[in-house]
Amino acid sequence: MSLAQIWSDWGGIRSLKGHGAAVWTIRLCRADTGECMETLEGHGNWVRSMAISRDSALVASGSSDSTVRLWRFDMGEQTQKFKSHGAAVRSVTFSHDLELVATGSND
C-alpha cells in the first residue's frame, strides 16, 4: 500500500498514541495501522528532529542533549552517536546518496 493510499484512506489524519509530553524516545509505528513496532531510547533530553534514510535502513535523530544518533531501523538499536554541536540539535537529514548526515543547531 502506498503512502498516498494510506493518506486517502485515513481522510488525511491519524493520531498515533504514546507520547504524553516532551518527546525523549522515538517510536516507529506502522503508517497503515498506527501499531508501534520499535521504541528507540538513548537521548538525554528532548528529541528535536529525526529523519529516515531513503532506503529506510537508518533513522537519524537530533536532541537538546546536543547529540545526533543513528539507529538501525531493522534492529531498533543505536549504531552511532555524534556530539559535534554545543547546543540543541534542531534538524537532521540524510544526503541523497546516504553518505552524509547534515545537522543544524542553535550554536
N, C-alpha and C positions, 0 to 999 in steps of 0.2 A: 504494500500500500504506500502510495506517495504521500509526502507531507501536504501537498495541495489537497489530496483527497481527505486526509485526516482533518485538515482545517475546515474543509467544506462540511464534513460530517458533524463536526463539533458546533457548527454555526460560528466558527472563528474564536470561540472562547472555551478554555478548560482551566479549572483551578486544580492545582496539584497540592495535596495536603502534606504537612510535615514540618514546615518552618513556622514557628510562632513568634519569632522576634529577629534580632540581628542574626545573620547567617554566618556560622562558624564552620559548617560542614557543607559538602556538595552532595546533592542527591541526584543520581542518574535514573530517570524514570522513562518508561516506555511512552512514546508520544500518543499511541492509539488507545491505551488503557489507563495511563496515569500510574501504573504499578511501579514502585521503586525497586530498581534492580541492584543498585550499589549505593553505599554511602561512603564518601571519601573524607577522612578526618586527618588533621595534622596541622592546620594553621593555628597560630596562637592568638589570632584576633579576627575581626570580620573579614569575610571573603568579599572583595570588591568587584572582581571581574573574573570571567572564565571564558574559555574558547575550546571548541572541539576541532581537532585537525580534520582536514578534507577527507582523509581515509578512515576517519572515526576510530583510529587506534589510540590517540592520545587526547588527554584533557589538560589544558594549562589553566592555572588559577593564580590570581594575584590577591594579596591581602593587605590589611592595615598593619600586619606584623612585618612589613617591608620585604616579604619573600614572594618568589614565584615558584610554584611547584608544578612538576609534570607527573601525570598519572597515566598508567596503562589502563585503558578502558576495559579491555577483556579480562584483566586480572583484578581490577579495582584496587591497585596499590601504587604508591608513590615510587617513581623511578629516579627523579632528580629534584633538588632544591637549590635555588639560586637566591643569594642575598646581595643584589647589586644596587639597591636603592637605599636611601637614608630616610625615606618616608613611605607612606601608604602607596601601594601599587594599585593604580586606578584602572588600568587597561592592559589586556594581553591579547595577542593574536599570533597566529602562525603565518609564515610566508607561504606562498602558493606551492613551492617545492618542498615544504616541511623542513628546510634546512635551518631556519631561524625562528626564534620566538621574539617578537618585539613587545616591549613593555613601556608603559607610561606611569609616571609617579608625580607626587607633589614636590619632590626635591628638585 
